[in-house]
Amino acid sequence: MDIACNIKQLKAEIPSGVKLVAVSKTQPVEAITEAYKNGQKIFGENKVQELTAKYEQLSGLDIEWHLIGHLQTNKVKYIAPFVDMIQSVDSLKLLAEINKYAEKNSRIINCLLQFHIAMEETKYGLDYDEAAKIIESEEYKSFRNINICGVMGIASFVEDDEKIKKEFKILKNYFTELKNNFFQGNNNFSEISMGMSGDWKLAIEEGSTIIRIGTAIFGNRNYNNQNKTLFV
Ligand SMILES: *Cc1c(COP(=O)(O)O)cnc(C)c1O
């Protein structure tokens, strides 16, 4: 896999308003360094232990780290000192924990609300009413150290473009509803994270502002690597 070439090609194709998150889960730090050298600054990981290990090994680089996988409340403290965005917020309890540890670290942590949009698979994520309930709660209104920047979703892993498109439209609608009902005039609430290696073009057509690309940059994943503490 020619990482440099893949990044160059992706960047040439992506409209300027769309951010590229390079999903580096299971990939060695050498691969991340290679992508970084070719201008890639935002990286996404789905496991806390792996994210923390890579952050420590690559602390000399000004990488923006995103957590994109399910986060247990008892692990928030490990990433709160450095994580730039948590894309996978799916409960008030988790948001409260993120706020607490962000405050302890004197930081404000960017968050996306993750929605369940895949009709096929059961994946983590909120529905609209659950999200509205969180935002309307008194507890949420007391949070000072989180910044809700928008929404995230994972479409069904299928060949059917129409189905995927429908799911992206659902997420876009959630974003618009939330914006109109709760975040009007709040410029921070602006991101729609959708689209992966197989469906990012569709996602951008449907209004994505953040795409999360792994395989199309780094090649296939070796999940055995994820069980090791060190990735060198
Ligand atoms: C792994 C992963 C991706 C990247 O998937 P690819 O198909 O390899 O691009 C994107 N988003 C999430 C949440 C992931 O877990």
The ligand as a Tripos MOL2 file, in Angstrom:
@<TRIPOS>MOLECULE
LIG
   15    15     1     0     0
SMALL
NO_CHARGES

@<TRIPOS>ATOM
      1 C1        -12.8100    1.3310   11.1250 C.3       1 LIG1
      2 C2        -13.7090    2.5050   11.0810 C.ar      1 LIG1
      3 C3        -13.7010    3.3730    9.9740 C.ar      1 LIG1
      4 C4        -12.8290    3.1790    8.7550 C.3       1 LIG1
      5 O1        -13.2710    2.1050    7.9850 O.3       1 LIG1
      6 P1        -12.6700    1.8260    6.5190 P.3       1 LIG1
      7 O2        -13.7380    1.0690    5.8450 O.co2     1 LIG1
      8 O3        -11.4330    1.0390    6.7290 O.co2     1 LIG1
      9 O4        -12.3950    3.1300    5.8800 O.co2     1 LIG1
     10 C5        -14.5430    4.4780   10.0180 C.ar      1 LIG1
     11 N1        -15.3500    4.7180   11.0710 N.ar      1 LIG1
     12 C6        -15.3820    3.9160   12.1450 C.ar      1 LIG1
     13 C7        -16.2900    4.2470   13.2680 C.3       1 LIG1
     14 C8        -14.5690    2.7770   12.1880 C.ar      1 LIG1
     15 O5        -14.6090    1.9840   13.2670 O.3       1 LIG1
@<TRIPOS>BOND
     1     1     2 1
     2     2     3 ar
     3     2    14 ar
     4     3     4 1
     5     3    10 ar
     6     4     5 1
     7     5     6 1
     8     6     7 2
     9     6     8 1
    10     6     9 1
    11    10    11 ar
    12    11    12 ar
    13    12    13 1
    14    12    14 ar
    15    14    15 1
@<TRIPOS>SUBSTRUCTURE
     1 LIG1         1 GROUP 0 **** ****
